[in-house]
Amino acid sequence: MSSNLMGTPFQKMHGLGNDFIVIDARTHPLALTEEAVRAAANRRSGPGCDQFITIEPPTGDGHATMGIRNGDGGVVESCGNAARCVGRLLLEETGGDSVRIDTLGGPIEAFRVPGKDLSEAVTVDMGPARLNWSDLPLSGPMDTRALDLTVGPLSGPCGVSVGNPHAVFLVEDAEAIDLTTWGPRVETHPLFPKRVNVEVIHRLEAGRIRMRVWERGVGITQACGTGACATLVAAVRRGLIEGREGIVELDGGPLHISWRDSDNRILMTGSATLAYRGVLEEGGWR
Protein backbone atom coordinates (compact mmCIF):
# COMPACT_ATOMS: atom_id res chain seq x y z
CA MET A 1 0.00 0.00 0.00
CA SER A 2 1.33 3.43 -0.91
CA SER A 3 2.60 5.30 2.13
CA ASN A 4 0.29 8.26 1.53
CA LEU A 5 -2.75 6.00 2.10
CA MET A 6 -1.43 3.95 5.04
CA GLY A 7 -3.58 4.35 8.13
CA THR A 8 -6.46 5.93 6.18
CA PRO A 9 -9.97 4.87 7.33
CA PHE A 10 -12.30 3.79 4.52
CA GLN A 11 -15.74 2.35 3.94
CA LYS A 12 -16.39 -0.45 1.46
CA MET A 13 -19.74 0.12 -0.23
CA HIS A 14 -21.54 -1.12 -3.30
CA GLY A 15 -24.55 -0.44 -5.47
CA LEU A 16 -25.86 -3.76 -6.85
CA GLY A 17 -22.35 -5.24 -6.68
CA ASN A 18 -20.59 -2.27 -8.32
CA ASP A 19 -18.17 -1.75 -5.43
CA PHE A 20 -16.21 1.19 -4.05
CA ILE A 21 -13.60 2.21 -1.54
CA VAL A 22 -15.02 5.44 -0.06
CA ILE A 23 -12.72 7.81 1.86
CA ASP A 24 -13.79 11.03 3.58
CA ALA A 25 -11.05 13.49 2.57
CA ARG A 26 -12.82 16.69 3.60
CA THR A 27 -10.57 17.39 6.58
CA HIS A 28 -7.48 15.40 5.55
CA PRO A 29 -6.82 15.77 1.80
CA LEU A 30 -5.06 12.88 0.09
CA ALA A 31 -2.20 13.28 -2.39
CA LEU A 32 -3.49 10.46 -4.57
CA THR A 33 -1.45 8.86 -7.32
CA GLU A 34 -2.58 6.37 -9.93
CA GLU A 35 -0.23 3.84 -8.33
CA ALA A 36 -1.85 4.29 -4.90
CA VAL A 37 -5.35 3.89 -6.30
CA ARG A 38 -4.39 0.78 -8.26
CA ALA A 39 -2.85 -0.74 -5.13
CA ALA A 40 -5.98 -0.13 -3.06
CA ALA A 41 -8.22 -1.39 -5.88
CA ASN A 42 -6.25 -4.62 -6.30
CA ARG A 43 -8.48 -7.47 -5.13
CA ARG A 44 -5.56 -9.76 -4.28
CA SER A 45 -3.44 -7.40 -2.20
CA GLY A 46 -5.94 -4.72 -1.11
CA PRO A 47 -9.64 -4.38 -0.28
CA GLY A 48 -10.36 -4.15 -4.01
CA CYS A 49 -12.91 -2.03 -5.84
CA ASP A 50 -14.29 -1.02 -9.22
CA GLN A 51 -13.96 2.67 -8.35
CA PHE A 52 -12.05 4.62 -5.67
CA ILE A 53 -14.24 7.41 -4.26
CA THR A 54 -13.22 10.44 -2.24
CA ILE A 55 -15.60 12.80 -0.42
CA GLU A 56 -14.00 16.24 -0.66
CA PRO A 57 -14.95 19.83 0.23
CA PRO A 58 -17.60 21.30 -2.10
CA THR A 59 -16.40 23.11 -5.20
CA GLY A 60 -19.77 24.76 -5.81
CA ASP A 61 -23.05 24.97 -3.91
CA GLY A 62 -23.03 21.30 -2.87
CA HIS A 63 -22.65 19.67 0.53
CA ALA A 64 -19.50 17.93 -0.75
CA THR A 65 -17.59 16.97 -3.88
CA MET A 66 -17.38 13.36 -5.03
CA GLY A 67 -14.02 12.46 -6.57
CA ILE A 68 -14.09 9.35 -8.78
CA ARG A 69 -11.18 7.23 -9.94
CA ASN A 70 -11.46 3.95 -11.78
CA GLY A 71 -9.56 0.92 -10.58
CA ASP A 72 -6.82 1.72 -13.10
CA GLY A 73 -6.25 5.06 -11.35
CA GLY A 74 -7.80 7.24 -14.06
CA VAL A 75 -10.08 10.13 -13.07
CA VAL A 76 -13.66 9.97 -14.40
CA GLU A 77 -16.54 12.41 -14.39
CA SER A 78 -19.54 10.56 -12.98
CA CYS A 79 -20.69 7.33 -11.33
CA GLY A 80 -24.35 6.74 -10.54
CA ASN A 81 -23.95 3.82 -8.13
CA ALA A 82 -21.27 5.69 -6.19
CA ALA A 83 -23.52 8.76 -6.13
CA ARG A 84 -26.18 6.73 -4.31
CA CYS A 85 -23.59 5.48 -1.80
CA VAL A 86 -22.12 8.93 -1.15
CA GLY A 87 -25.66 10.31 -1.08
CA ARG A 88 -26.58 7.79 1.62
CA LEU A 89 -23.58 8.80 3.76
CA LEU A 90 -24.31 12.52 3.44
CA LEU A 91 -28.04 12.04 4.09
CA GLU A 92 -27.21 10.06 7.24
CA GLU A 93 -24.75 12.77 8.28
CA THR A 94 -27.08 15.73 7.68
CA GLY A 95 -30.38 14.10 8.59
CA GLY A 96 -31.96 16.00 5.69
CA ASP A 97 -34.21 14.84 2.88
CA SER A 98 -31.77 15.80 0.13
CA VAL A 99 -28.10 16.62 -0.43
CA ARG A 100 -26.28 18.20 -3.34
CA ILE A 101 -23.04 16.62 -4.59
CA ASP A 102 -20.51 18.33 -6.88
CA THR A 103 -18.79 16.15 -9.51
CA LEU A 104 -16.64 16.72 -12.58
CA GLY A 105 -19.69 15.74 -14.63
CA GLY A 106 -21.80 18.45 -12.99
CA PRO A 107 -23.81 18.80 -9.77
CA ILE A 108 -26.20 16.00 -8.77
CA GLU A 109 -28.73 15.68 -5.97
CA ALA A 110 -29.56 12.66 -3.79
CA PHE A 111 -32.94 12.19 -2.05
CA ARG A 112 -34.49 9.98 0.58
CA VAL A 113 -37.20 7.64 -0.69
CA PRO A 114 -40.28 7.93 1.57
CA GLY A 115 -40.86 4.78 3.60
CA LYS A 116 -37.51 3.22 2.63
CA ASP A 117 -34.31 2.79 4.62
CA LEU A 118 -31.34 4.53 2.98
CA SER A 119 -29.63 1.15 2.50
CA GLU A 120 -32.64 -0.04 0.47
CA ALA A 121 -33.19 2.95 -1.76
CA VAL A 122 -31.71 6.34 -2.59
CA THR A 123 -32.89 8.45 -5.52
CA VAL A 124 -30.31 10.47 -7.41
CA ASP A 125 -31.03 13.24 -9.90
CA MET A 126 -28.21 12.56 -12.38
CA GLY A 127 -28.81 15.75 -14.35
CA PRO A 128 -29.77 16.12 -18.01
CA ALA A 129 -29.26 13.61 -20.79
CA ARG A 130 -26.66 15.11 -23.15
CA LEU A 131 -27.22 14.02 -26.71
CA ASN A 132 -25.01 16.20 -28.89
CA TRP A 133 -21.99 14.55 -30.52
CA SER A 134 -19.69 17.03 -28.75
CA ASP A 135 -21.14 16.08 -25.34
CA LEU A 136 -19.72 12.56 -25.40
CA PRO A 137 -17.42 13.65 -27.13
CA LEU A 138 -17.02 12.02 -30.54
CA SER A 139 -14.14 12.64 -32.90
CA GLY A 140 -16.49 14.41 -35.33
CA PRO A 141 -20.11 15.44 -35.95
CA MET A 142 -22.57 12.54 -36.01
CA ASP A 143 -26.22 11.76 -35.18
CA THR A 144 -26.03 10.22 -31.69
CA ARG A 145 -29.35 8.38 -32.09
CA ALA A 146 -27.48 5.74 -34.11
CA LEU A 147 -23.73 6.18 -34.41
CA ASP A 148 -22.00 5.10 -37.62
CA LEU A 149 -19.94 2.42 -35.88
CA THR A 150 -19.54 -1.33 -36.30
CA VAL A 151 -17.23 -3.43 -34.14
CA GLY A 152 -17.60 -7.19 -34.60
CA PRO A 153 -21.26 -8.12 -33.93
CA LEU A 154 -22.03 -4.67 -32.49
CA SER A 155 -23.29 -1.82 -34.67
CA GLY A 156 -25.23 1.44 -34.64
CA PRO A 157 -25.12 2.31 -30.91
CA CYS A 158 -27.00 5.18 -29.36
CA GLY A 159 -24.61 7.74 -27.91
CA VAL A 160 -25.54 9.32 -24.56
CA SER A 161 -23.60 11.37 -22.04
CA VAL A 162 -24.68 11.27 -18.39
CA GLY A 163 -21.71 13.36 -17.35
CA ASN A 164 -19.63 10.52 -18.79
CA PRO A 165 -19.83 8.89 -22.25
CA HIS A 166 -21.84 5.80 -23.19
CA ALA A 167 -22.33 3.76 -26.36
CA VAL A 168 -25.53 1.72 -25.98
CA PHE A 169 -25.94 -1.16 -28.44
CA LEU A 170 -29.42 -2.64 -29.03
CA VAL A 171 -28.96 -6.38 -29.61
CA GLU A 172 -31.17 -9.47 -29.82
CA ASP A 173 -29.61 -11.10 -26.77
CA ALA A 174 -27.30 -9.19 -24.43
CA GLU A 175 -26.24 -12.46 -22.77
CA ALA A 176 -24.80 -13.74 -26.04
CA ILE A 177 -22.38 -10.85 -26.56
CA ASP A 178 -18.75 -11.53 -25.63
CA LEU A 179 -18.10 -8.26 -23.81
CA THR A 180 -14.61 -9.36 -22.79
CA THR A 181 -13.65 -9.33 -26.47
CA TRP A 182 -15.75 -6.51 -27.90
CA GLY A 183 -16.05 -4.14 -24.92
CA PRO A 184 -12.40 -2.98 -24.93
CA ARG A 185 -12.42 -2.61 -28.71
CA VAL A 186 -15.38 -0.24 -28.57
CA GLU A 187 -13.99 1.56 -25.49
CA THR A 188 -10.77 2.47 -27.29
CA HIS A 189 -12.20 3.06 -30.79
CA PRO A 190 -10.92 6.29 -32.41
CA LEU A 191 -14.50 7.59 -32.57
CA PHE A 192 -14.25 8.18 -28.79
CA PRO A 193 -11.24 10.41 -27.95
CA LYS A 194 -11.93 10.08 -24.20
CA ARG A 195 -12.85 6.39 -24.50
CA VAL A 196 -16.39 5.22 -23.75
CA ASN A 197 -18.51 2.98 -21.54
CA VAL A 198 -20.16 0.16 -23.48
CA GLU A 199 -23.65 -1.25 -22.86
CA VAL A 200 -25.47 -4.06 -24.67
CA ILE A 201 -29.23 -4.16 -24.10
CA HIS A 202 -32.38 -5.99 -25.12
CA ARG A 203 -36.07 -5.69 -24.20
CA LEU A 204 -37.32 -8.21 -21.64
CA GLU A 205 -40.96 -7.13 -21.45
CA ALA A 206 -42.96 -3.94 -21.30
CA GLY A 207 -41.09 -1.48 -19.09
CA ARG A 208 -38.07 -3.74 -18.47
CA ILE A 209 -34.69 -3.68 -20.21
CA ARG A 210 -31.77 -6.11 -19.77
CA MET A 211 -28.35 -4.46 -19.72
CA ARG A 212 -24.77 -5.69 -19.49
CA VAL A 213 -21.83 -3.29 -19.28
CA TRP A 214 -18.15 -2.91 -20.03
CA GLU A 215 -16.97 0.09 -17.98
CA ARG A 216 -14.25 2.35 -19.26
CA GLY A 217 -11.04 1.72 -17.34
CA VAL A 218 -12.59 -1.10 -15.29
CA GLY A 219 -14.02 -3.88 -17.46
CA ILE A 220 -17.17 -5.92 -16.89
CA THR A 221 -18.95 -4.87 -13.70
CA GLN A 222 -22.08 -6.06 -11.90
CA ALA A 223 -23.78 -2.69 -12.32
CA CYS A 224 -23.29 0.81 -13.73
CA GLY A 225 -25.69 3.52 -12.65
CA THR A 226 -24.86 6.01 -15.38
CA GLY A 227 -25.01 3.10 -17.85
CA ALA A 228 -28.53 2.28 -16.66
CA CYS A 229 -29.50 5.94 -17.14
CA ALA A 230 -27.99 5.95 -20.64
CA THR A 231 -29.79 2.67 -21.39
CA LEU A 232 -33.22 4.08 -20.52
CA VAL A 233 -32.55 7.18 -22.64
CA ALA A 234 -31.39 5.03 -25.57
CA ALA A 235 -34.41 2.74 -25.19
CA VAL A 236 -36.75 5.74 -25.36
CA ARG A 237 -34.93 7.30 -28.34
CA ARG A 238 -34.97 4.03 -30.28
CA GLY A 239 -38.55 3.00 -29.42
CA LEU A 240 -37.61 0.00 -27.27
CA ILE A 241 -39.80 1.15 -24.40
CA GLU A 242 -43.09 3.01 -24.06
CA GLY A 243 -43.15 6.14 -21.94
CA ARG A 244 -40.04 7.55 -20.30
CA GLU A 245 -39.42 5.31 -17.29
CA GLY A 246 -38.73 1.67 -16.57
CA ILE A 247 -36.65 -0.96 -14.83
CA VAL A 248 -33.14 -1.68 -16.07
CA GLU A 249 -32.00 -5.19 -15.07
CA LEU A 250 -28.23 -5.35 -14.49
CA ASP A 251 -26.12 -8.34 -13.47
CA GLY A 252 -26.31 -7.10 -9.87
CA GLY A 253 -30.04 -6.35 -9.82
CA PRO A 254 -32.61 -3.73 -10.89
CA LEU A 255 -32.54 0.05 -11.05
CA HIS A 256 -35.59 2.23 -11.60
CA ILE A 257 -34.84 4.98 -14.12
CA SER A 258 -37.02 7.92 -15.15
CA TRP A 259 -36.18 10.44 -17.91
CA ARG A 260 -38.33 13.51 -17.37
CA ASP A 261 -39.77 15.18 -20.44
CA SER A 262 -40.26 18.49 -18.63
CA ASP A 263 -36.58 19.24 -18.00
CA ASN A 264 -34.58 16.39 -19.63
CA ARG A 265 -33.25 15.23 -16.25
CA ILE A 266 -32.67 11.57 -15.34
CA LEU A 267 -33.71 10.14 -11.96
CA MET A 268 -32.25 6.84 -10.73
CA THR A 269 -33.42 4.85 -7.68
CA GLY A 270 -31.64 1.85 -6.19
CA SER A 271 -29.84 0.42 -3.18
CA ALA A 272 -26.72 1.78 -1.44
CA THR A 273 -25.05 -0.92 0.66
CA LEU A 274 -22.34 -0.57 3.31
CA ALA A 275 -20.31 -3.79 3.33
CA TYR A 276 -17.72 -2.97 6.02
CA ARG A 277 -15.35 -0.35 7.42
CA GLY A 278 -11.58 -0.69 7.56
CA VAL A 279 -8.18 1.00 7.54
CA LEU A 280 -5.78 0.91 4.60
CA GLU A 281 -2.47 -0.59 5.68
CA GLU A 282 0.76 -1.99 4.28
CA GLY A 283 -0.08 -5.39 2.80
CA GLY A 284 -3.83 -4.80 2.66
CA TRP A 285 -6.40 -3.65 5.23
CA ARG A 286 -7.59 -4.32 8.73
N, C-alpha and C positions, 0 to 999 in steps of 0.2 A: 504494500500500500504506500502510495506517495506520502512523503513526510508532511505535506501541507494539509492532508486529510486525516492523519492519525489523531485519534482521540475525539473525532467529530461525531456527535450524536446524529442519528438518522432515524427515519421511519420508513419501513418497507410497506408500500401500498400497491393496490392494483385496481383497475377497472376492467372487469370481465377477463382477468388473466393477463392483460397488458400491464406489466409491472414496472414499478418505479422505486428508486431511492430518492427520498424527499428530505432535504436539509433546510432548516431555517437559518438563513444567512443574513437576517435583517440587522442583527447586532454584532455579528462576527463575520465580516465578508471573507470569502474564500478566494484565494488566488488559484483558480482552477486551470489545469492544463489538460490537453487531450489525453495525455498519458495517464494522469490521475483518474480521469473519468473512465477510461478503458479498464484500468485496474479494478476500480470499484464495481464496474458493470460485469466483469468476468465471473461467470457462474461457477467456475472451478476453484478460483482462489479468492473470491470476494463474495458479497451478498448477491451480486448479479442483478441485472435489470435490463429492460428494453430502453428506458430513458432515465436520465439523471436530472432530477428537478431541484432547483433552488428557489426558496422564497426570499425575495429581496425587498429592500425599501421601494415604495412606489415611485415610478418615474412620471406619472401623470396624476389623475384624480382618484386612482384606485386605492384600495386598502393595502395592496402589496403588488410586487412584480413577480411573475413566474418566469424563471429562467429555465430553458429546456435544452438539454444536450442528448443526442442519441448515444447509444452504447459505443459507437465508434469515436465519440468525443466531439463530433460536429455539432455546432449550434443550429437549432431549428426554430421556426417562428411560432408554431402552435401545436397543441396536443390536447384533444378533447377529453380523453380519459384522465389525463393528469389534471386537467382543469377541474373535473369533478372532485378529484382527490384533494387538491389544494383548496377548492371551494369548501369542501367538508371541514377541513382543518380551520379555515378562517371563520366559517359560520359557527363552529363550536367555540372558537376563541372570542368572537364578538357577541354571540348570542342573538344576532340579528336575523332578519328574514332574507337578506341579500348582501352580497359583497361584490365589489368590483375589483378585477384583477387585470393589471397591465401585462401585455406580452408584446414581443416583437411583431406579431401578426395583428396587433391592435387590441384595444380593451375588450374584455369579456365580463359577463356578470353571472354569478352563481346564485341560485335560489333554493330555499327549502321547498320541499313538496309537502303540502298539507297532509297530515295523517301518517306520514312516513318517517322512519328513523333516517338520519343522514347516511348511515351505512347502506341502507336499502336504496335510496334514491336521492339524487341531487339533479336539479335542472340547470343547465348552462346555456346562456344566450351566447352563441358562438360568433355573432355578428353577421354581416351580409354575405350572401353568396356572390363571388366575384367571377364574372363570366367572360371578361374580355381577354383576348390572347395575351395582352401585356401583363395581366394580373397574375398569370401562372408563374413565371412568364414562359412564352414560347420563343423560339429563335426567329420567328417572323410571323406576320399577320396570317390568321387562319380562323375559320368558324369553329368555335369551341364546342358546338353541339355535337359534332362528329369530326374529330381530327383526322387529317389525311396521314394515317400512320398504320403500318402493318408490321408486326413482329411475330414471326412464326404463326400460330393459330389465332393470334389476337389482332383485331383490326378495328378501326373507326371508333376510338374511345371518346367519351364525353370529357372535356376538360373543365375542371372546377377548382377554384382556389377558395379555401376556408382559412385564409391566413397562411396556408401552406398549399403546395400544388398537388393535384390529384388527376390521374388518368383512369377513368372508370370504363371498363370494357363490359358490354352486354354480351353474354355468351349463353349457349344452350344449357350447359351444366358447369357451374363454377367448380364443383368437386373434381371434374375431369382435367382441369388445367394444371399443368406442371409449373407451379409458380416458382419453384426453386430454379428452374431453367430460364423461364421467360420473364420473371419479375425483374431480375437485375439487368436484363437486356433493355427492357423498357425504361427502367430507372435512369440508366446512363445514356439513353439515346440522344443524339445531337439536337433533337427537337426541343429538349428540356435543358437549358443552360444551367439551371440550378438543381438538376435531377428532379425526380418526381416519385410520389407514392403511387402504387399500382393496385387497383381493385378489379376483381372479376365478380360479376353479379348475374343472378338470374331470378326470375319471379317464382315464388313458391305458391302463393295464392293471393287473393285480393288483399291488398294492404300489407303484404309481407314480402321482403326481398332477402335472398341469401347473398352474403358477401364474404369473400376471402381477400386477404390483403398481403401485399409485399410492401413493407415500410422502408422508405428511403433511409439508408444508413443503418438499418437494423436487420431487415429480412422478414420472414414470415412471422407474424405475431398473432396472438389469440384474439386481439381486438384493436381497433383504431377508431377513436371517436370522430376525428375530423374526416376519416374515410367513410364512416357511416353517414355523416352529414353530406359529404360529396355524393355518396351513393343515392340518397333520397333525392337530391337535386337532379342528378343525372336521370333517375327513374322518371321523375316528373317531366323533364325536358324531352325525353325520348318516348313518352307514352307508355311506360311500363307499369305505372301505378295511377289510379284515379285519385283525384284530390291532391293535397299537398302535405300529407302526413302519413306515417306508417311505421311498421316495425322492421328494423334491419337485423337479421340474424347473423351474428358473427360466430367464429369458432368458440369464443368464450361465453356467448349468450346474447340476449336481445338488447337493443337500444331503441327507444322511441324517439323518432325524429319528426319535427314539424318545420316546414319552410313557409313562413308567413308571406302572403301575397301583399299585405298592406305596406310592409317596410323592407321586404327581401331578407329578413333576418332568419337565422336557423336556430331552433331550440332543440336541445338534446337532453334526454332524461335517462339515467341509469345509475347503477350502484357505484359506491366508492368505499373500498374495503381496506381496512388497516390490518396487515398481516402480523407485523411485530415491530418492536423498537430495538435498536442496537447502537453500538459504537464502532466506527471504522477503526481498525487497528492493523498493525503490521501482521501480514499473514492471513488477513480476513476480517472477522467481526466477532463481537462478543455481546 
